[in-house]
Amino acid sequence: MAIAAILHADLDAFYASVEQLLDPSLRGRAIAVGGGVVLAASYEAKAFGVRSGMPGRRARELCPHLRFVGGHFDEYKRLGDAAIDVLGDFTPLVERISIDEAFADVAGSINLLGSPEDMAKTIRKRVRTEVGLPISLGVAPTKHLAKIASQVAKPDGLIVVHPGTERDFLRDLPVELMWGVGLVARARLADMGVFTIGQMAQTPGRSLERLLGRAAGGKLAALALNRDPREVVAARRRARSVGAQSALGRRPAVVEVFRPTLRHLADRVASRLRAKSKAGRTVTVRVRFADLRAVTRSITLPQAISATAILAEIAEDLVRAALADHPHEAAISLLAISVSHLEQNMALQLELALQLDDEKRRPGTGKGATRWVVDRAMDAVRDRFGREAIGYGSVVLGDRRTVPDAFRELAEKEP
């Protein structure tokens, strides 16, 4: 029989908790990190209905005494690293999945350090004492159960799901606690009369696949039945791609909307490639429509690229092609760009000036190389003065981004 030896550790209201740690006068108060939009909220603010992603105006309506604070992104990284490092004192099998949460498999440490529950209690105490932050832990036989247990344990709690009790634990929990069940999926499940994980477990898998798609429906059906064979993987896999995405809510599928968004995404992706001295030959875009159906388009280039403008223009062509294939879709809810088939960005192989139609997009031509040189100059300015010190006019002068890049980069998983 499996043992409950997988831990999921999740720092509570992490960004807001860090702000309260840095400024003791904020403790016990309703605060939100952000301004135009809520990036994170303290539990005191959540009690009034304030949630991440909520417009600042709406948050103030719900909580008139809400105080907005700026983000200390360097401190988020430092304190997040310190908390996750505590797990490493109990097992080498630590799989970090974001800045504020990680899995750990402590099965190999039981004989030396005691039961998984005892280790979890010690971890919570140490993070509170050494780092100064609250952390919730779930302990279970599988990753899925451990993650759900840590959510149920919040705030600042610990829940152990023992073998043989998994179905009972899951039965009455709401479906939105499961990976992959967001607002739209929850609404669709509710229309079927499925509100709890136990009810989902009793729903035929084919029904879930028809409702949510084959991949998502099949995965959720298995998890609801407590079928999760995934292991904790400590070693980082070598990056095979670099990508970024932006949720748009529900925006018109017109060039005035998607062009600035694609330029911003291309800037994020290309700057990360250049920082790693990488370039890629395959560009892929993902377009999600208002009903959450998504399509992808990709192209493989003769030469690897890492210039922002080149990537943005290629991505725009791919998005236009996707929209042309779906002329009845009037709104988009998400755009994503990724670059794969990565290679070390060695010296460019120059091409002859032949007045090619796509000369600006070929990195080896004079115009293409100039674009890369301009990007490198921007990288140098950002390295010295911060990312917001310089940017592309089409982005800066267009719709203002409500989420700072520093926050996005912390929240995004490393590919």
N, C-alpha and C positions, 0 to 999 in steps of 0.2 A: 504493500500500500504506500502511495506517495505520502510524503511528510510535508507539513506546512513550513517550508524553509525558504520561500521567496519573499523578500521584503520589497515593498514599494514605499519610498520616502518622498514626501511632498511638502515643501515649505509653505506655510499658511499665508495667504494673501501677501505673497512674497514682496512685491515692490512697495506696497503700502507699509508692510511691516518693517522694511528697511528704513523707510522715511521716518517712521515712529521711533526706530532705534537711534537714528542719527539726531533726531530732535525730540527729546523727551517730552516737550510741551505738547506734542501731537498725540501722545499715548492716550487711549481712551476716547479719542475724538473721531468724528466722521471726516475722513480725508479721502481725496482721490488724487492720483498721479495723472497729470495731463492738463488740459485746458479746454480746447475746443471739443475734445472727445475724452472720455474716461479711459485711460490706459489700464488703471488698476484701482481698486477701492478697498478700504479697510473694512473689517467686519462690522464696525459701527455704522459705516455708510451702507453696507449691503443690507443691513436690517431695515433700511428705508426703501429698498428696491434698487439701489444704485448698482449698476453692473458694468463690467468692461465692455468697451465699444459703444457705450451710450453717449449721445450728444451731451455736452456740458450743460446746455440750457435745460434739457430734460432732467439731468441729475440734480440741478439746483431746485427745480420745481418739486422733486420728490423729497429733497433734503435741504431746506433753506439754509441751514447752518453748515452745509458742506464746505470744507476748505480744500482748495486745489493747491497742489505743490508741484514743483518741477522735479524731474527725474535726476538721480545721481547714478548714471549708468556704470561708471567705474566701480562704484561701491556695490552695485548689484552683482557684478561679475566677481568681485573679490569675496563677498560674503557667500554667494552661491557656491563658489569653489570651496570655501572653507567648510561649509556644511556637508557637501558631498564627499569631501576628503575624509570625514569622520567614518563614513561607511567603509572606506578602504582599510581602516584599522581592524575590521572584522572579517573581511574576505577580499581576495583579489578579483572576484567575479562581480564587478560593479558595472552596470550598463546605464550610463547617463543619457537621458532622452531629452532633457532641456536644461536650462540654466538652474531650475529650482526643483527638479525631480529626477529620481534614478531608481533602478531596480538593483537588488543585490541577492545573490544566492549564497546563503550561509550554511548549506548542508555540510560542507567540509569543515566547518568550524565548531560544530556542536560538541564534539568530544573535548575540545580545548576551552571553549568560551561559554558553554551552557546552551540552554534551549534558545530557539529563534525568538521566542517571546521575551526572554531575559535580555538577549542582545538588542532587541528593538527598544526595550525600556531604557537600556544604557545609552543607546544612540540618541534617543529623545532628550535625555538628561544632559548629555554632553553638548548637543547642538544648542540647547537653551543656555547652558553655562558658558561654553567656550565661544560661541558665535553670537549669542544673544537673541536668537530668533525661535519662534515656535515652529514645530514640525510635526506632521501627522504621518503615522505609519500603518500600513496594512501588511499582514503576514498571512500567507496562504500557500497552497500547493502549486498554484499557477500564476502567471503574470497578470492575466485578466482579473482573477479574483483579488490578487493583492492590490491592484490599482483601484478597484471598486471599494475594497475595504478601507483604503486610505482616504477616499472621498467621504465614506460614511463616517469615518473617525473624526473628520474636521468639525470644529477647529481644535488643534493641539491635542489630538487623541491617538489611541492605539486600538486596533481591532485585529483579532486573530481568528481566521477561519480554519477550523480543524478539519482534517480529512473525514469524509462521511457526512459533513454538515453543509456541503457546498450548495446543494439544491435548496435546502431550507433557508440558507442565508440569502440567496438570490431571489427567491420566489416573490416576495412582496416589494422588492426595490423598483423604483421607477426606471423605465427604459432609457431615459436620458443619461443615466450614469454609465452607460456602455459606450465604449469607443465607437465613434462613427454615427452616433445618434444625435443629430443637431435639431434645431427648431423645426425644419421642414420634415425630416424623417419622423420626428416625434408626432407631428400633426398627421402625417399619413398613417402612422400606426394607430393613432387615436381613432381615425376614421374607421379602422378595422376593429375597434374595440380592444386594442392591445395597449395597455398602460403600464404593465409590470413585466419584469424579466420572466417571471413564471408564466405569464400569458404568452409571451413570445416563444418560450420553450415548447408550448403546446400548439403553436401555429406551424402548419406545414412549411417546410423550407421553400418549396416552389412558390407558395403564396408570397413569402417575403422577397423572393427573387423577382417576381413580377412587380411587386410594389416598389422595391428599392434598387433594383438592378441585380444582375447575377452575382457580381463580385461582392457587393456590400451585403446583399440579402443572404448569400451563402455563408459569409463570415459571421454575421450576427446570429444566424440560426445555430451555428456551431458553438459560439460563445455562450448563448443562452442555455445550451445543454451542457455547459462546462467542459467543452472540448477545446483545449488550448495547449498544443504540444510545444509551443515556443520556449526556448531556453534563454537564460540570461547570457548575453554575449558581451564579454568585457572588452575584447580587442576592437579598436576602431577599424572599420573597413576603409580601404583606400577609396578616396572620392572618385566616383565614376562620372559624376556630373555636378554642375553648379546651377542652381535655379533660384527663382524668387517668384512670389505671387502676390496679388493684391485683390482683396475682396472689394467689390464696388457697390454692394447693396443691390439695387436694381436701376441700371443706367441705360439710356438709349444706346443702341448699337451703331453709333455714328463716329466718324473719324475725330470729331472734336473731343470725344470722350476717350477713345482708346489710344489715340496717338500720344498724348502726354503721359498716360499710364504706362504704355510700352516703353517710352523713353526713360521713365523713372526706373522701371524694372530692368531695362538693359543696362542702365548706369550701375545699379546694384550688382547685377550678375557680372558684368565686364570688369568692374573694379575689383571684385573678389578674385576673378581669374588672374588679373594682372598682379594682385598682391601675392599670389601663389606661383607667379611666373608660369602660368598655364594659358593655353588657348585651346579652342575646341572646333571640331569640324561639323558637328551635327547640331542644328538649332531646332528646338521643338517649342511650339506654343500650345497652350491649352485655353480654350474658351468655354466658360460655363454660362449657360443661358439662365433665364429667370426661373425656369422650372427645375433647375439643378442638373439637367442633362448637360453633358460636356463632350466636346470634340477636340481632337488634337490634330495638328499638322506639323510636319517636320521636313527638313531638307538637309542633305549632306553636301558640304562644300568641298571644292578641290583643295583649299588651303584652310588651316585652322585660323580662327579669328579671336580677338580679345578687345577690339575697339568698340566703344559704346555706340557710336553713330552707325557703324556697319551692322551691329547686332540689332539695333532698334529698327532699322530700315528693313532688314530681312524678316524680323518678327512681324512688322506691320504688313508685309506682303502675305505672310502666312495667315494672319488674322483675316485679312481681306478675302483670302481664298476660302477660309472656313465659313465666313459670313455669306459669301456668294453661294456656297453649297447649301445654305440654310436660309433662304431669302425670307421665310415667314417668321424668323426670330427677330423680334424688335428690341429686345433688351438683353443685356449681359450682366452677370452678377460676379464674375471673377475672370481675371486674366493671369496667365502664368507664362514665364519664359524659362527654359533650361537649355544648357549647352553641354553636350556630351562628346564622346570620342576625344577625350582630353589628351593633350601631349605637352611636353615641355616646350615653352615658348622660346625656341632658339632664335638665332639671328634670322631675319626675314630673307627669303630668297627673292631678290628683285626681279621684276618683270620688265620687258621692254615697253616703252610708251607707244602703244599701237592704236590709241584713240578708241579703246574698248567701251562698249555701252555701259558696262558695269565696272568701269575703272575705279570709281570711288569705293566700291565694295571689295576690291581685291587688295589684300594687305601688302602685296609685294609691289604694287604700283606707287608712283610718286604721291598721288592723291590719297591712296589708301594708307600709306605709311605716315603721311602728315596727320591723318586722323589719330593714329596710334600715338604719335609724338604729343599731340595736344592733350590726349587723355593722360599720358604720363606726367605732363606738367600739372594737370589738375590733381592727380594723385599726390604729387609732392606738396602742393598747397594744402590739401586736406590732411596729409600726415602731420604737417606743422601746425595748422590753425584749426583743425577740426573739419568734419565732413560738410557741415553747413556753410563753411566759408566760401565755397564756390560751387556752381552747378550750371546746368544747362538752362538757358532762358526759357525754352518751351515748357519746362517743368516749373521753374521758379515763378514765372509770370502767369502760369496757368492756374488750375485749381490747386489751392494750397493743400499740402499733405497734412493730415491731422495727427499722424503717428510719426514721431521722429525716427529717422533711420537707425539711430543707436538702439532704440527700443526694439525695432523690427529685428535687428541683427542678433540681439540677445535672445529674442523669443524664437527665432528660427532654428530648426535643427541643422546641424552641420551635415551635409550630404555624405 
